[in-house]
Every structure is written in structure tokens, then in C-alpha cells.
């Protein structure tokens, strides 16, 4: 049995636990909106057609912000199509996902859903087929109290008070050739700068996110950030990062170590941002909005959009079925995001419902939790206060993709108000148990409040509508504290949470 040692000290603080780390994403893609959050025929649907069971699970998941309406979808979206009387709204072709958009849900409906779900809206503007004026129009519609064309249209549509949306994404994945309106870094940087400057004329206190790279494998990665931030630095607050991971060719060891790339992504982007800051003699720092992240099996059939003359409404797309190993990786990605809380100021799990999602629905029928639901919900619920910088002494093992990696991946949080310490840990080994030994001399007198481990002898087990409870995070009875040291046994391919508090 392998052994790993972790040392905690309350003085070694990375930064605060940020609630925006626990954001999610709703895009007009597949069944995320229609028969996902919105299903008027469902028994739990409210007067707006929103499923009450999905709202309840969104709250249980602990989602803080929701990015909307895309994603690739936003780069061809005309937001004005989806306001006013529903019967008068046009149907449009969605080129991003080769679907038909009926525009039954738009900005007003989404804002009402956010209020029901208790989440902060995070809006994206179309900088693919549109530009500065259209972004200003949407901002006016959302945030101006009244007395202008678009604000009065909002009031006429039933929203007397402005939505006061704080966080705005300036387009989506504009570095990607797949994106409608794809641009070079210089072209996009100029457009984003002009859009940001104009939006701040309406509201100088907005938080603006400029498009970074769509992945660390992009040929323009690094240089894209340098050029875009050189154009936009003084006008924006965050640069986006997007990353998806998937098991390839049965290489489970490399898959479990996916956050090695996530760590590299964040550290590379922030290094580039800081270089632009130094070169431009800027005072502020640009931080990261990791506003798309998840496991996504892109080569599976369900990730292929329709084609030809087939333009369906809400087709089944990207409906991955997640297994235990996927949940362990999602737990590790949350560890990585928290570990970089000094520079990652927001994040969005992509997506919320049906589309590469923790929540699944049947049209008009059941709702159920995927395996990835649980590490997200538990981390969001219990990670509070400050993120601690850990001293970790872990064995290493070899992977085909990342070389030698630490077998144990971990982060801890400390809530000064309650004194509770929460340790999140992943055993990346495919075959070996790890004994976790935690030095708690910096936190004398703690005891185990709760210890849960998500694992299964069959790491390929997936939840279904018929069974989403057979494999859940279970009590880890090996977790003990003695003489200011905590000890727990972590099985292979596992994610664990250990909560330590005062007696």
C-alpha cells in the first residue's frame, strides 16, 4: 500500500474560496434548454414552463453562476428574436449545431429561471456575426432602468426592473476555426476592445471576459492570449479558458492525470497575462474565467450534429453517460481550480442539463443525477473560507501522456469562522491504494466530522434513470484523527472529501 503525506498550515493561504468557481453553463444546444430546463408539459413545470425538479437539483448541485446562451450557439444568435410575445418569435437555423432554434426561451425567460434557481446570470454577446452595436443593445435591454428604446421594450415585456447583469463574455472561442465569425487574434482583439470600451460607457462597473484559447492544444495557444490581451488589457477583467478531457484508447492512467494539463493551462495563461501587464506597464492583473470545463467524449456518435436537410429542434446531442472514473476526474478538476484560486476567479462546468451534464432528464419524465454531480455538489457545499497551500509528499507513477505524475492530488480549505478544514483528495492510481497521512499540527484539536469516498471496483459504472444511487460517495470509515494527524485509506480511482472540525 502506497503512502502520501500532506501538511496543512493556516498561514499558507492561496486565496479565498470564490463562489463563482462553482458556476455552470446553459447553451441552446441539444436538449439543454428544451426538455432540459424548459419542458412545459412536464408535471413539475411552472407557469413559465420550467421544470421544478431541475431547479431543485440545480440548487442541490450548488451552482453559483450560469453562463448563457453559449457557447458556439451565441456566435450566430440574434437575441431580439427571443423577446416579446412567444407566438410572434421567428424560428431560425442554428448553424453551430445544425438545428432549428424556436426561440421559446430568451433573455427574459432565462432571467426568470435564474431567479428561481438562485443563480447569478453570466451573459455572452455575439461577436461572430454581430458586433459593438448589438452588444450595446443587449446591455441596454438588460441593465438600463428605463427611458430608452430597448429598456422600455424590456419593461413592456414584463420586467419593470433591470436585470443588472454584472459579468459579460465578449464572444465565444473566437480562436477556433469551427466558430461562426472566426477571427485572427488581432482582428478579434480589436473588436473585443471596441466592444468593451463601448459597454463600459453604459456601465463602467461591468466585469468583462475576453476570449482566450479553446484548449492548450490549439496551435495559437499562448500567442493568442498575448495578442488579444495586448489589444484589450485595460478594458477587460478576465481572460477565458476552455478545457475538456476524455479517455483515449483505454489509457486510464493518463485520463486520471488530466489536471496536469489543467494546471499547465492556468499557469501558462496567467504567465502570458502577467507578461503583457509588465510590457504595457499596467497596474491591474487580468485573471482567468475558466468558463467551460468538463469531461467530454467528443468522438462518440452523440457528439455528431445532424446534417443535410435535417434541422431538428432540440436533437439529442452530446448526451454523454458519465462513469465513476469521469467523476474522479471532475473532482480533480475542481481541486485544480481551487488550487489556483488566486488567479481563477470564475469557472463554469459545461453544461448543466443533458448536454455533457451532471443532470439528465427524460422529456416529460424522470430526472436523475450523473456520477459527476456528486463531487461538484459536495465541493460547492463544503469548500468555504480560504484555500490553503499544501505541502504534499506523494509517490509518483508513470503515464503515457504526462510522464511521471503524483499519485495523490489534493487541496484543502479552511473556514476561519467555524474552524472547519476540508480536504479534497484524488487517488490517481489505477491499481494501488494510498494511505493519506495529514499533519494537522497547525490545526490542533480537530476531529473527523465526515469522510466520504467516491469509488467502485468497476470504474466504468454509470448512473441511469433506473439506477443513480447504487454508486454514491460512501462513508470512509478508515478516516481517523490521533495526535493531530489524520489518516485515511484511499482506494484506486477515487475522489474523497474529509471534513475536520472542532470537538
MOWO-V730523 format. One record per helix or strand. SS is the DSSP state (H for helix, E for strand). FROM is the first residue (numbers start at 1). TO is the last residue. If there is no record, write none. Layout:
ss = [SS	SS]
from = [FROM	FROM]
to = [TO	TO]
//
This chain:
ss = [E	E	H	E	E	E	E	E	H	E	H	H	H	E	E	H	E	H	H	E	H	E	H	E	H	H	E	H	E	H	E	E	E	E	H	E	E	E	E	E	E	E	H	E	E	E	E	E	E]
from = [2	13	19	23	34	38	45	50	52	65	72	79	86	92	99	107	120	132	149	167	185	207	223	238	252	259	287	301	323	324	344	353	359	367	372	386	391	396	403	408	421	434	441	446	462	474	480	485	494]
to = [7	16	22	25	34	38	45	51	61	68	76	82	88	94	101	117	125	143	156	170	202	210	235	245	256	280	295	303	323	339	350	353	361	369	382	388	393	399	406	414	427	439	443	454	462	475	482	490	502]
//
